[in-house]
Amino acid sequence: MAERKVSGGLKLLLELGPVAAFFIGYVKLKGEVFTFGGVDYDGFIVVTAAFIPLMLVCTGILWALTGKLSKMQVMTVVLVVVFGGLSVWLNDERFFKMKPTMIYTLFATILGFGLWRGESYLKTLMGEVLPMEQAGWIILTKRLALFFAALAVLNEIVWRGFSTEAWVNFKTFGLTAALFLFFMTQSRIFAKYGIEKPDEEA
């Protein structure tokens, strides 16, 4: 299926909407206990159970509109289903809390494997929208691989050492802000190694 353009606002809504809904749902249901089939589930598990199909629906809509999903998007959805499903099935929130660790570890490993082969898989994903010399991609990929590894360790520290509420805030705001700040601080690489796109005008 050929890739199609979709408005930036709609794309952002489909990508971040489920995360925002998870946070709002948790805030409203934290401390609550719900009984299904004679088993008690706290608000976190109930919100997780709702988050999984919402994530699948939004990702499916995004795929239907654009005709394409990145490998990272696919892997993220798979891990959400696997670890979120385990949390709901076993009534144990720890599995869902481990999900960011698994995602960032996987991303760091994939980028690291590419670097070991002398390649930048990040360039494969972003090269068309962000033209840059190979040396710049290698530097950025090294930094991002280390950054993902650090986020994986940080997630383990937060979910194991702090409350569920602290982890939800960290996941919703902390991780998002950290990714934003990381790319903001890489402006020198973009300025030094960036390649200007040729004018498409005839």
LODO-131382 format. One record per residue: chain; x, y, z of N, C-alpha, C in turn; residue in three letters; residue number from 1. Coordinates in nm, 4 decimals. Layout:
N
A; X; Y; Z; X; Y; Z; X; Y; Z; ALA; NUM
...
***
This chain:
202
A; 0.0847; -0.1200; 0.0000; 0.0000; 0.0000; 0.0000; 0.0875; 0.1240; 0.0000; MET; 1
A; 0.0625; 0.2159; -0.0918; 0.1435; 0.3371; -0.1023; 0.1191; 0.4302; 0.0160; ALA; 2
A; 0.2255; 0.4982; 0.0600; 0.2125; 0.5897; 0.1736; 0.1357; 0.7141; 0.1311; GLU; 3
A; 0.0447; 0.7585; 0.2174; -0.0350; 0.8767; 0.1895; -0.0115; 0.9793; 0.2988; ARG; 4
A; -0.0294; 1.1057; 0.2639; -0.0103; 1.2144; 0.3584; -0.1322; 1.2275; 0.4490; LYS; 5
A; -0.1083; 1.2647; 0.5734; -0.2151; 1.2912; 0.6684; -0.1748; 1.4144; 0.7485; VAL; 6
A; -0.2711; 1.4929; 0.7905; -0.2389; 1.6163; 0.8619; -0.1592; 1.5876; 0.9889; SER; 7
A; -0.0670; 1.6798; 1.0192; 0.0171; 1.6610; 1.1367; -0.0615; 1.6520; 1.2661; GLY; 8
A; -0.1690; 1.7335; 1.2756; -0.2500; 1.7324; 1.3971; -0.3195; 1.5994; 1.4188; GLY; 9
A; -0.3753; 1.5431; 1.3127; -0.4439; 1.4142; 1.3228; -0.3450; 1.3032; 1.3548; LEU; 10
A; -0.2288; 1.3071; 1.2915; -0.1261; 1.2057; 1.3176; -0.0815; 1.2106; 1.4633; LYS; 11
A; -0.0619; 1.3322; 1.5145; -0.0215; 1.3484; 1.6542; -0.1296; 1.2977; 1.7490; LEU; 12
A; -0.2558; 1.3254; 1.7146; -0.3676; 1.2790; 1.7974; -0.3725; 1.1272; 1.8034; LEU; 13
A; -0.3531; 1.0624; 1.6901; -0.3582; 0.9167; 1.6852; -0.2396; 0.8528; 1.7569; LEU; 14
A; -0.1260; 0.9208; 1.7558; -0.0068; 0.8651; 1.8191; -0.0034; 0.8907; 1.9693; GLU; 15
A; -0.0428; 1.0117; 2.0101; -0.0348; 1.0477; 2.1520; -0.1686; 1.0390; 2.2250; LEU; 16
A; -0.2786; 1.0311; 2.1497; -0.4102; 1.0235; 2.2109; -0.4258; 0.9090; 2.3106; GLY; 17
A; -0.3843; 0.7859; 2.2735; -0.3960; 0.6749; 2.3686; -0.3186; 0.6970; 2.4975; PRO; 18
A; -0.2003; 0.7586; 2.4867; -0.1188; 0.7857; 2.6064; -0.1901; 0.8870; 2.6961; VAL; 19
A; -0.2444; 0.9919; 2.6340; -0.3180; 1.0930; 2.7118; -0.4416; 1.0316; 2.7764; ALA; 20
A; -0.5113; 0.9458; 2.7016; -0.6310; 0.8800; 2.7556; -0.5944; 0.7897; 2.8724; ALA; 21
A; -0.4803; 0.7207; 2.8623; -0.4338; 0.6351; 2.9718; -0.4107; 0.7173; 3.0972; PHE; 22
A; -0.3441; 0.8314; 3.0808; -0.3152; 0.9164; 3.1960; -0.4435; 0.9685; 3.2596; PHE; 23
A; -0.5349; 1.0181; 3.1781; -0.6616; 1.0713; 3.2305; -0.7411; 0.9618; 3.2999; ILE; 24
A; -0.7463; 0.8439; 3.2364; -0.8183; 0.7319; 3.2959; -0.7599; 0.6913; 3.4296; GLY; 25
A; -0.6262; 0.6884; 3.4371; -0.5630; 0.6507; 3.5638; -0.5927; 0.7523; 3.6731; TYR; 26
A; -0.5846; 0.8819; 3.6392; -0.6129; 0.9864; 3.7381; -0.7544; 0.9714; 3.7943; VAL; 27
A; -0.8485; 0.9376; 3.7075; -0.9876; 0.9250; 3.7505; -1.0142; 0.7965; 3.8287; LYS; 28
A; -0.9415; 0.6892; 3.7958; -0.9729; 0.5582; 3.8548; -0.8726; 0.5092; 3.9590; LEU; 29
A; -0.7646; 0.5845; 3.9817; -0.6668; 0.5378; 4.0794; -0.7321; 0.5261; 4.2171; LYS; 30
A; -0.7000; 0.4211; 4.2857; -0.7581; 0.3963; 4.4173; -0.8888; 0.3205; 4.4116; GLY; 31
A; -0.9466; 0.3099; 4.2925; -1.0719; 0.2363; 4.2773; -1.0422; 0.0876; 4.2584; GLU; 32
A; -1.1375; 0.0043; 4.2992; -1.1261; -0.1406; 4.2802; -1.2523; -0.1896; 4.2105; VAL; 33
A; -1.2343; -0.2702; 4.1062; -1.3461; -0.3215; 4.0282; -1.3413; -0.4739; 4.0317; PHE; 34
A; -1.4588; -0.5341; 4.0421; -1.4670; -0.6796; 4.0507; -1.5284; -0.7366; 3.9234; THR; 35
A; -1.4539; -0.8254; 3.8596; -1.5016; -0.8940; 3.7394; -1.4798; -1.0433; 3.7570; PHE; 36
A; -1.5886; -1.1196; 3.7460; -1.5768; -1.2647; 3.7596; -1.5232; -1.3077; 3.8945; GLY; 37
A; -1.5539; -1.2300; 3.9968; -1.5092; -1.2641; 4.1313; -1.3655; -1.2249; 4.1615; GLY; 38
A; -1.3007; -1.1553; 4.0692; -1.1619; -1.1127; 4.0891; -1.1564; -0.9611; 4.0979; VAL; 39
A; -1.0824; -0.9084; 4.1945; -1.0685; -0.7638; 4.2118; -0.9541; -0.7098; 4.1262; ASP; 40
A; -0.9829; -0.6018; 4.0540; -0.8816; -0.5349; 3.9724; -0.8772; -0.3888; 4.0126; TYR; 41
A; -0.7565; -0.3362; 4.0355; -0.7478; -0.1936; 4.0691; -0.7581; -0.1086; 3.9429; ASP; 42
A; -0.7690; 0.0218; 3.9631; -0.7901; 0.1128; 3.8511; -0.6814; 0.1054; 3.7460; GLY; 43
A; -0.5567; 0.0837; 3.7876; -0.4456; 0.0762; 3.6926; -0.4658; -0.0367; 3.5932; PHE; 44
A; -0.5073; -0.1536; 3.6418; -0.5275; -0.2686; 3.5549; -0.6448; -0.2449; 3.4612; ILE; 45
A; -0.7500; -0.1833; 3.5109; -0.8675; -0.1553; 3.4275; -0.8311; -0.0576; 3.3156; VAL; 46
A; -0.7566; 0.0453; 3.3500; -0.7151; 0.1430; 3.2493; -0.6211; 0.0778; 3.1475; VAL; 47
A; -0.5344; -0.0101; 3.1935; -0.4456; -0.0822; 3.1026; -0.5258; -0.1679; 3.0054; THR; 48
A; -0.6294; -0.2348; 3.0579; -0.7151; -0.3180; 2.9724; -0.7845; -0.2351; 2.8654; ALA; 49
A; -0.8200; -0.1107; 2.8976; -0.8844; -0.0229; 2.7991; -0.7821; 0.0363; 2.7026; ALA; 50
A; -0.6599; 0.0556; 2.7508; -0.5549; 0.1174; 2.6692; -0.5145; 0.0288; 2.5518; PHE; 51
A; -0.5119; -0.1019; 2.5723; -0.4646; -0.1939; 2.4675; -0.5502; -0.1849; 2.3408; ILE; 52
A; -0.6833; -0.2041; 2.3497; -0.7631; -0.1916; 2.2258; -0.7622; -0.0504; 2.1687; PRO; 53
A; -0.7546; 0.0519; 2.2554; -0.7489; 0.1896; 2.2056; -0.6222; 0.2107; 2.1236; LEU; 54
A; -0.5110; 0.1574; 2.1720; -0.3846; 0.1677; 2.0995; -0.3938; 0.0964; 1.9656; MET; 55
A; -0.4560; -0.0210; 1.9653; -0.4710; -0.0976; 1.8419; -0.5590; -0.0241; 1.7414; LEU; 56
A; -0.6686; 0.0336; 1.7897; -0.7607; 0.1053; 1.7013; -0.6926; 0.2282; 1.6405; VAL; 57
A; -0.6255; 0.3081; 1.7247; -0.5593; 0.4298; 1.6754; -0.4480; 0.3957; 1.5767; CYS; 58
A; -0.3725; 0.2901; 1.6060; -0.2659; 0.2491; 1.5144; -0.3254; 0.1983; 1.3834; THR; 59
A; -0.4379; 0.1250; 1.3933; -0.5043; 0.0772; 1.2727; -0.5567; 0.1909; 1.1866; GLY; 60
A; -0.6125; 0.2933; 1.2508; -0.6610; 0.4108; 1.1773; -0.5445; 0.4825; 1.1092; ILE; 61
A; -0.4335; 0.4950; 1.1828; -0.3152; 0.5606; 1.1267; -0.2647; 0.4847; 1.0047; LEU; 62
A; -0.2643; 0.3531; 1.0132; -0.2206; 0.2709; 0.9003; -0.3165; 0.2851; 0.7825; TRP; 63
A; -0.4484; 0.2867; 0.8125; -0.5476; 0.3000; 0.7059; -0.5369; 0.4349; 0.6356; ALA; 64
A; -0.5038; 0.5394; 0.7112; -0.4955; 0.6737; 0.6529; -0.3655; 0.6967; 0.5770; LEU; 65
A; -0.2554; 0.6444; 0.6303; -0.1250; 0.6710; 0.5696; -0.0763; 0.5585; 0.4789; THR; 66
A; -0.1277; 0.4379; 0.5015; -0.0824; 0.3234; 0.4230; 0.0516; 0.2692; 0.4678; GLY; 67
A; 0.1013; 0.3193; 0.5835; 0.2335; 0.2770; 0.6276; 0.2484; 0.2933; 0.7783; LYS; 68
A; 0.3211; 0.1994; 0.8402; 0.3600; 0.2100; 0.9804; 0.5094; 0.1842; 0.9885; LEU; 69
A; 0.5781; 0.2606; 1.0732; 0.7207; 0.2367; 1.0904; 0.7415; 0.1097; 1.1718; SER; 70
A; 0.8609; 0.0527; 1.1607; 0.8921; -0.0676; 1.2379; 0.8838; -0.0401; 1.3875; LYS; 71
A; 0.9234; 0.0806; 1.4282; 0.9168; 0.1164; 1.5700; 0.7718; 0.1204; 1.6182; MET; 72
A; 0.6823; 0.1714; 1.5345; 0.5411; 0.1751; 1.5716; 0.4856; 0.0345; 1.5868; GLN; 73
A; 0.5216; -0.0529; 1.4951; 0.4737; -0.1911; 1.5009; 0.5264; -0.2610; 1.6252; VAL; 74
A; 0.6568; -0.2445; 1.6533; 0.7162; -0.3083; 1.7709; 0.6537; -0.2551; 1.8992; MET; 75
A; 0.6272; -0.1253; 1.9022; 0.5649; -0.0661; 2.0214; 0.4271; -0.1261; 2.0461; THR; 76
A; 0.3470; -0.1396; 1.9411; 0.2129; -0.1965; 1.9556; 0.2216; -0.3415; 2.0030; VAL; 77
A; 0.3141; -0.4170; 1.9450; 0.3293; -0.5575; 1.9852; 0.3633; -0.5681; 2.1337; VAL; 78
A; 0.4564; -0.4846; 2.1797; 0.4960; -0.4888; 2.3205; 0.3841; -0.4414; 2.4122; LEU; 79
A; 0.3039; -0.3450; 2.3665; 0.1884; -0.3007; 2.4444; 0.0910; -0.4163; 2.4629; VAL; 80
A; 0.0644; -0.4883; 2.3552; -0.0294; -0.6015; 2.3623; 0.0260; -0.7121; 2.4514; VAL; 81
A; 0.1538; -0.7438; 2.4348; 0.2144; -0.8538; 2.5115; 0.2223; -0.8202; 2.6602; VAL; 82
A; 0.2864; -0.7089; 2.6948; 0.3072; -0.6766; 2.8354; 0.1800; -0.6230; 2.9013; PHE; 83
A; 0.1014; -0.5456; 2.8263; -0.0260; -0.5020; 2.8815; -0.1192; -0.6199; 2.9025; GLY; 84
A; -0.1202; -0.7115; 2.8048; -0.2031; -0.8304; 2.8177; -0.1636; -0.9163; 2.9365; GLY; 85
A; -0.0332; -0.9299; 2.9595; 0.0138; -1.0077; 3.0749; -0.0297; -0.9428; 3.2059; LEU; 86
A; -0.0222; -0.8097; 3.2121; -0.0644; -0.7398; 3.3335; -0.2117; -0.7646; 3.3636; SER; 87
A; -0.2958; -0.7569; 3.2583; -0.4394; -0.7778; 3.2769; -0.4688; -0.9240; 3.3097; VAL; 88
A; -0.4082; -1.0131; 3.2348; -0.4339; -1.1562; 3.2522; -0.3908; -1.2047; 3.3910; TRP; 89
A; -0.2714; -1.1615; 3.4343; -0.2182; -1.2056; 3.5639; -0.2534; -1.1101; 3.6771; LEU; 90
A; -0.3262; -1.0000; 3.6416; -0.3644; -0.9010; 3.7424; -0.2413; -0.8496; 3.8163; ASN; 91
A; -0.1384; -0.8173; 3.7395; -0.0089; -0.7749; 3.7959; 0.0430; -0.6565; 3.7141; ASP; 92
A; 0.0431; -0.5396; 3.7734; 0.0800; -0.4179; 3.7016; 0.2270; -0.4117; 3.6635; GLU; 93
A; 0.3085; -0.4975; 3.7219; 0.4522; -0.4901; 3.6960; 0.4865; -0.5141; 3.5493; ARG; 94
A; 0.4122; -0.6018; 3.4830; 0.4440; -0.6323; 3.3436; 0.4280; -0.5084; 3.2549; PHE; 95
A; 0.3195; -0.4328; 3.2758; 0.2979; -0.3141; 3.1939; 0.4023; -0.2079; 3.2254; PHE; 96
A; 0.4446; -0.2007; 3.3502; 0.5471; -0.1043; 3.3872; 0.6821; -0.1383; 3.3244; LYS; 97
A; 0.7024; -0.2662; 3.2930; 0.8273; -0.3079; 3.2305; 0.8306; -0.2768; 3.0808; MET; 98
A; 0.7146; -0.2473; 3.0243; 0.7054; -0.2266; 2.8795; 0.8040; -0.1198; 2.8276; LYS; 99
A; 0.8097; 0.0006; 2.8872; 0.9067; 0.0983; 2.8358; 1.0506; 0.0470; 2.8418; PRO; 100
A; 1.0829; -0.0301; 2.9448; 1.2172; -0.0869; 2.9542; 1.2456; -0.1747; 2.8335; THR; 101
A; 1.1484; -0.2606; 2.8001; 1.1663; -0.3514; 2.6873; 1.1748; -0.2740; 2.5558; MET; 102
A; 1.0899; -0.1724; 2.5406; 1.0894; -0.0939; 2.4168; 1.2229; -0.0232; 2.3975; ILE; 103
A; 1.2691; 0.0476; 2.5000; 1.3931; 0.1237; 2.4855; 1.5156; 0.0333; 2.4754; TYR; 104
A; 1.5125; -0.0796; 2.5443; 1.6213; -0.1761; 2.5318; 1.6269; -0.2314; 2.3902; THR; 105
A; 1.5099; -0.2619; 2.3347; 1.5027; -0.3139; 2.1981; 1.5531; -0.2111; 2.0979; LEU; 106
A; 1.5087; -0.0854; 2.1130; 1.5536; 0.0200; 2.0223; 1.7048; 0.0393; 2.0313; PHE; 107
A; 1.7573; 0.0422; 2.1540; 1.9015; 0.0603; 2.1727; 1.9791; -0.0550; 2.1113; ALA; 108
A; 1.9265; -0.1753; 2.1263; 1.9933; -0.2933; 2.0715; 1.9945; -0.2912; 1.9188; THR; 109
A; 1.8806; -0.2557; 1.8594; 1.8718; -0.2502; 1.7130; 1.9663; -0.1448; 1.6566; ILE; 110
A; 1.9648; -0.0251; 1.7178; 2.0552; 0.0804; 1.6713; 2.2011; 0.0406; 1.6911; LEU; 111
A; 2.2290; -0.0225; 1.8044; 2.3654; -0.0674; 1.8318; 2.4114; -0.1741; 1.7341; GLY; 112
A; 2.3213; -0.2643; 1.6976; 2.3557; -0.3678; 1.6007; 2.3887; -0.3059; 1.4654; PHE; 113
A; 2.3099; -0.2055; 1.4276; 2.3376; -0.1362; 1.3019; 2.4731; -0.0691; 1.3037; GLY; 114
A; 2.5047; -0.0035; 1.4151; 2.6352; 0.0618; 1.4279; 2.7487; -0.0396; 1.4204; LEU; 115
A; 2.7280; -0.1558; 1.4804; 2.8286; -0.2633; 1.4755; 2.8559; -0.3051; 1.3320; TRP; 116
A; 2.7523; -0.2950; 1.2480; 2.7670; -0.3284; 1.1060; 2.8127; -0.2081; 1.0231; ARG; 117
A; 2.8353; -0.0963; 1.0922; 2.8790; 0.0232; 1.0220; 2.7664; 0.0981; 0.9546; GLY; 118
A; 2.6414; 0.0741; 0.9982; 2.5256; 0.1368; 0.9374; 2.4479; 0.2183; 1.0410; GLU; 119
A; 2.3649; 0.3081; 0.9924; 2.2753; 0.3845; 1.0782; 2.1324; 0.3495; 1.0406; SER; 120
A; 2.0678; 0.2681; 1.1226; 1.9284; 0.2344; 1.0950; 1.8382; 0.3562; 1.1152; TYR; 121
A; 1.8870; 0.4517; 1.1925; 1.8110; 0.5751; 1.2124; 1.7984; 0.6509; 1.0804; LEU; 122
A; 1.9043; 0.6466; 1.0007; 1.9011; 0.7116; 0.8697; 1.7953; 0.6477; 0.7812; LYS; 123
A; 1.7813; 0.5153; 0.7919; 1.6804; 0.4446; 0.7128; 1.5406; 0.4938; 0.7463; THR; 124
A; 1.5186; 0.5253; 0.8742; 1.3867; 0.5693; 0.9187; 1.3605; 0.7163; 0.8889; LEU; 125
A; 1.4635; 0.8000; 0.9042; 1.4425; 0.9441; 0.9010; 1.5158; 1.0168; 0.7885; MET; 126
A; 1.5907; 0.9416; 0.7087; 1.6744; 1.0048; 0.6077; 1.5997; 1.0904; 0.5069; GLY; 127
A; 1.4780; 1.0485; 0.4712; 1.4029; 1.1230; 0.3700; 1.3549; 1.2585; 0.4219; GLU; 128
A; 1.3181; 1.2641; 0.5487; 1.2651; 1.3889; 0.6038; 1.3743; 1.4756; 0.6651; VAL; 129
A; 1.4916; 1.4148; 0.6900; 1.6004; 1.4894; 0.7520; 1.7329; 1.4553; 0.6820; LEU; 130
A; 1.7562; 1.5114; 0.5633; 1.8790; 1.4812; 0.4888; 2.0031; 1.5239; 0.5676; PRO; 131
A; 2.0978; 1.4308; 0.5795; 2.2170; 1.4601; 0.6582; 2.3305; 1.3701; 0.6106; MET; 132
A; 2.4537; 1.4175; 0.6250; 2.5700; 1.3382; 0.5864; 2.5795; 1.2129; 0.6737; GLU; 133
A; 2.6433; 1.1094; 0.6188; 2.6548; 0.9816; 0.6888; 2.7223; 0.9977; 0.8252; GLN; 134
A; 2.8260; 1.0808; 0.8322; 2.8970; 1.1004; 0.9592; 2.8020; 1.1541; 1.0662; ALA; 135
A; 2.7137; 1.2439; 1.0266; 2.6164; 1.2976; 1.1208; 2.5197; 1.1915; 1.1694; GLY; 136
A; 2.4753; 1.1043; 1.0784; 2.3835; 0.9971; 1.1176; 2.4492; 0.9006; 1.2159; TRP; 137
A; 2.5765; 0.8704; 1.1937; 2.6467; 0.7791; 1.2840; 2.6564; 0.8386; 1.4241; ILE; 138
A; 2.6927; 0.9667; 1.4315; 2.7024; 1.0327; 1.5626; 2.5666; 1.0352; 1.6320; ILE; 139
A; 2.4637; 1.0753; 1.5586; 2.3296; 1.0834; 1.6169; 2.2806; 0.9463; 1.6605; LEU; 140
A; 2.3079; 0.8446; 1.5815; 2.2641; 0.7094; 1.6155; 2.3332; 0.6585; 1.7412; THR; 141
A; 2.4628; 0.6853; 1.7550; 2.5355; 0.6457; 1.8761; 2.4742; 0.7115; 1.9995; LYS; 142
A; 2.4484; 0.8407; 1.9870; 2.3912; 0.9133; 2.1016; 2.2517; 0.8625; 2.1360; ARG; 143
A; 2.1717; 0.8361; 2.0327; 2.0344; 0.7917; 2.0573; 2.0330; 0.6511; 2.1165; LEU; 144
A; 2.1226; 0.5647; 2.0721; 2.1305; 0.4295; 2.1283; 2.1638; 0.4357; 2.2774; ALA; 145
A; 2.2608; 0.5205; 2.3132; 2.2969; 0.5370; 2.4542; 2.1823; 0.6001; 2.5328; LEU; 146
A; 2.1135; 0.6934; 2.4696; 2.0008; 0.7604; 2.5336; 1.8882; 0.6618; 2.5619; PHE; 147
A; 1.8561; 0.5761; 2.4645; 1.7527; 0.4747; 2.4849; 1.7925; 0.3785; 2.5973; PHE; 148
A; 1.9193; 0.3404; 2.6005; 1.9674; 0.2511; 2.7063; 1.9513; 0.3171; 2.8438; ALA; 149
A; 1.9811; 0.4473; 2.8499; 1.9668; 0.5209; 2.9763; 1.8198; 0.5285; 3.0181; ALA; 150
A; 1.7293; 0.5500; 2.9212; 1.5866; 0.5548; 2.9526; 1.5371; 0.4205; 3.0054; LEU; 151
A; 1.5893; 0.3122; 2.9495; 1.5496; 0.1791; 2.9961; 1.5896; 0.1603; 3.1424; ALA; 152
A; 1.7113; 0.2002; 3.1753; 1.7584; 0.1902; 3.3148; 1.6758; 0.2811; 3.4050; VAL; 153
A; 1.6492; 0.4022; 3.3589; 1.5724; 0.4973; 3.4389; 1.4310; 0.4470; 3.4655; LEU; 154
A; 1.3692; 0.3858; 3.3646; 1.2348; 0.3316; 3.3845; 1.2344; 0.2227; 3.4916; ASN; 155
A; 1.3377; 0.1384; 3.4902; 1.3482; 0.0338; 3.5923; 1.3596; 0.0947; 3.7319; GLU; 156
A; 1.4383; 0.2005; 3.7429; 1.4565; 0.2658; 3.8727; 1.3247; 0.3248; 3.9220; ILE; 157
A; 1.2519; 0.3905; 3.8318; 1.1287; 0.4584; 3.8719; 1.0197; 0.3589; 3.9096; VAL; 158
A; 0.9946; 0.2565; 3.8256; 0.8819; 0.1680; 3.8576; 0.9111; 0.0764; 3.9754; TRP; 159
A; 1.0391; 0.0451; 3.9961; 1.0735; -0.0410; 4.1097; 1.0862; 0.0370; 4.2410; ARG; 160
A; 1.1237; 0.1641; 4.2306; 1.1531; 0.2386; 4.3528; 1.0511; 0.3425; 4.3945; GLY; 161
A; 0.9512; 0.3685; 4.3067; 0.8539; 0.4728; 4.3371; 0.7112; 0.4196; 4.3217; PHE; 162
A; 0.6164; 0.5026; 4.3586; 0.4755; 0.4628; 4.3540; 0.4258; 0.4512; 4.2104; SER; 163
A; 0.3113; 0.3846; 4.1951; 0.2494; 0.3726; 4.0631; 0.2154; 0.5103; 4.0072; THR; 164
A; 0.1663; 0.5990; 4.0905; 0.1323; 0.7338; 4.0460; 0.2552; 0.8066; 3.9928; GLU; 165
A; 0.3683; 0.7913; 4.0625; 0.4924; 0.8550; 4.0176; 0.5353; 0.7975; 3.8830; ALA; 166
A; 0.5188; 0.6656; 3.8670; 0.5575; 0.6038; 3.7401; 0.4686; 0.6510; 3.6252; TRP; 167
A; 0.3386; 0.6616; 3.6486; 0.2473; 0.7086; 3.5436; 0.2851; 0.8496; 3.4999; VAL; 168
A; 0.3145; 0.9364; 3.5953; 0.3572; 1.0732; 3.5612; 0.4897; 1.0722; 3.4848; ASN; 169
A; 0.5806; 0.9864; 3.5279; 0.7098; 0.9737; 3.4607; 0.6914; 0.9248; 3.3181; PHE; 170
A; 0.6079; 0.8237; 3.2996; 0.5861; 0.7672; 3.1663; 0.5166; 0.8679; 3.0749; LYS; 171
A; 0.4159; 0.9377; 3.1280; 0.3373; 1.0284; 3.0458; 0.4138; 1.1552; 3.0114; THR; 172
A; 0.4780; 1.2132; 3.1098; 0.5426; 1.3427; 3.0890; 0.6955; 1.3341; 3.0830; PHE; 173
A; 0.7538; 1.2563; 3.1731; 0.8994; 1.2505; 3.1808; 0.9645; 1.1941; 3.0563; GLY; 174
A; 0.9168; 1.0791; 3.0095; 0.9765; 1.0168; 2.8920; 0.9540; 1.1012; 2.7669; LEU; 175
A; 0.8335; 1.1571; 2.7534; 0.8040; 1.2417; 2.6370; 0.8929; 1.3656; 2.6363; THR; 176
A; 0.9060; 1.4296; 2.7524; 0.9906; 1.5494; 2.7621; 1.1369; 1.5149; 2.7364; ALA; 177
A; 1.1809; 1.3993; 2.7852; 1.3200; 1.3592; 2.7663; 1.3521; 1.3406; 2.6181; ALA; 178
A; 1.2618; 1.2763; 2.5437; 1.2832; 1.2575; 2.3997; 1.2853; 1.3912; 2.3263; LEU; 179
A; 1.1942; 1.4806; 2.3640; 1.1889; 1.6122; 2.3014; 1.3187; 1.6889; 2.3267; PHE; 180
A; 1.3640; 1.6892; 2.4515; 1.4854; 1.7616; 2.4866; 1.6081; 1.7015; 2.4194; LEU; 181
A; 1.6085; 1.5687; 2.4066; 1.7232; 1.5041; 2.3410; 1.7409; 1.5582; 2.2000; PHE; 182
A; 1.6330; 1.5572; 2.1215; 1.6452; 1.6027; 1.9833; 1.6691; 1.7534; 1.9752; PHE; 183
A; 1.6185; 1.8276; 2.0716; 1.6446; 1.9714; 2.0736; 1.7933; 1.9988; 2.0952; MET; 184
A; 1.8586; 1.9152; 2.1744; 1.9997; 1.9379; 2.2053; 2.0933; 1.8867; 2.0960; THR; 185
A; 2.0368; 1.8258; 1.9916; 2.1203; 1.7754; 1.8819; 2.1279; 1.8741; 1.7651; GLN; 186
A; 2.0859; 1.9970; 1.7890; 2.0793; 2.0956; 1.6803; 2.2152; 2.1193; 1.6135; SER; 187
A; 2.3245; 2.1085; 1.6886; 2.4565; 2.1313; 1.6297; 2.4886; 2.0260; 1.5242; ARG; 188
A; 2.4455; 1.9023; 1.5485; 2.4680; 1.7961; 1.4500; 2.3917; 1.8275; 1.3224; ILE; 189
A; 2.2637; 1.8675; 1.3388; 2.1821; 1.8983; 1.2225; 2.2413; 2.0164; 1.1441; PHE; 190
A; 2.2916; 2.1146; 1.2192; 2.3486; 2.2325; 1.1531; 2.4795; 2.1989; 1.0815; ALA; 191
A; 2.5602; 2.1131; 1.1408; 2.6919; 2.0818; 1.0852; 2.6838; 1.9833; 0.9685; LYS; 192
A; 2.5980; 1.8825; 0.9818; 2.5964; 1.7746; 0.8825; 2.4720; 1.7749; 0.7934; TYR; 193
A; 2.3801; 1.8676; 0.8187; 2.2580; 1.8714; 0.7402; 2.2845; 1.9021; 0.5934; GLY; 194
A; 2.2017; 1.8455; 0.5073; 2.2123; 1.8668; 0.3629; 2.0861; 1.9368; 0.3159; ILE; 195
A; 2.1031; 2.0475; 0.2496; 1.9866; 2.1198; 0.2009; 1.9222; 2.0449; 0.0838; GLU; 196
A; 1.7886; 2.0367; 0.0900; 1.7173; 1.9716; -0.0196; 1.7199; 2.0610; -0.1432; LYS; 197
A; 1.7418; 2.0014; -0.2596; 1.7400; 2.0834; -0.3811; 1.6013; 2.1368; -0.4096; PRO; 198
A; 1.5949; 2.2551; -0.4687; 1.4646; 2.3126; -0.5023; 1.3932; 2.2231; -0.6016; ASP; 199
A; 1.2627; 2.1982; -0.5746; 1.1846; 2.1124; -0.6620; 1.1198; 2.1888; -0.7745; GLU; 200
A; 1.1354; 2.3230; -0.7714; 1.0750; 2.4025; -0.8771; 1.1488; 2.3811; -1.0090; GLU; 201
A; 1.0734; 2.3826; -1.1178; 1.1320; 2.3604; -1.2494; 1.2204; 2.4790; -1.2870; ALA; 202
***
